[in-house]
Amino acid sequence: MDQMLPPYIDKARGKRYDMLDDALFFNRSRRFPNLDKILPLPPAELPPWDGTRDSLLKAVMGVTFAPDLPPEAPRPPGDRHFVDPAYRLRMTGETTNLRNAPFAGYWQPYTGTEPVKNQRPALYGKNERFDTIYVSDGTRSIPLNGVTWVYLVTVRNNDYPVDPVAVPGLTRKVARPAQPVTSRSHEVCKVGGIWQPWVPESHPLQVTVNQPWRQVFLLKGQPFPQPKRDWLLDLDEKDVIWHLMEQTGPGMVSKDGG
């Protein structure tokens, strides 16, 4: 503990923080929900690290499941609204008021909190201009102003209870567990690793909660975050189920360097 008092400088921690700061500088969309896996707060000892930027980022970023892709149905020519029957669309927290799609994917026009009537999600390429939405004023069709475009992602139609998604490149892909391991917020962690909170897709806060950046790295015996206390959300802890995404421990490194 004497070494933790001024003027002691923790150069080992500083090197890791500097590397993460550089990563955020070049991509402000990055999130590091599993920071405690490789960079716990003092006086905890630092887990081993090979010194490379790649392994550090993989350790701290959120995880999503590697796709187990079913056969794709052929897309009808020119049908940008088509969704393969093996998939369905899920809303994300990504929105834009730009006239062009910031990245490729399905986008749906909204006014306020409601989708524009009779406007289904459509597939746009990166930088492709969104369609102009027209509404009738009783005598003629006029362009609709104040449109917000909401990004949706394709998720597999399967029975697995949790499947967080993220913009490509912002998470590390892991294999889906053979059997779900779950816990409630009032319980303590029973398996060390990366845990994902989840509420039903019908829940009004599902877009806020069911995100990879809500994940947390815990050791066995540690408590789970509490929605009201730690997230400042009006969310009953009984509504949240925690799912084990990847079983790990401090200093453990997965095959892909995470």
Secondary structure, 3 states (H helix, E strand, C coil): CHHHCCCCCCHHHHHHHHHHHHHHHHCCCCCCCCHHHCCCCCCCCCCCCCCCHHHHHHHHCCEEECCCCCCCCCCCCCCCCCCCCCEEEEEEEEEECCCECCCCEEEEEEECCEECCCCCCEEECCCCECCCCEEECCCCEEECCCCEEEEEEEEECCCCCCCCCCCCCCCEEECCCCCCCEEECCCECCCCEEEEEECCCCCCCHHHHCCHHHCEEECCCCECCCHHHHCCCCCCHHHCEEEEEEECCCCCCCCCCC
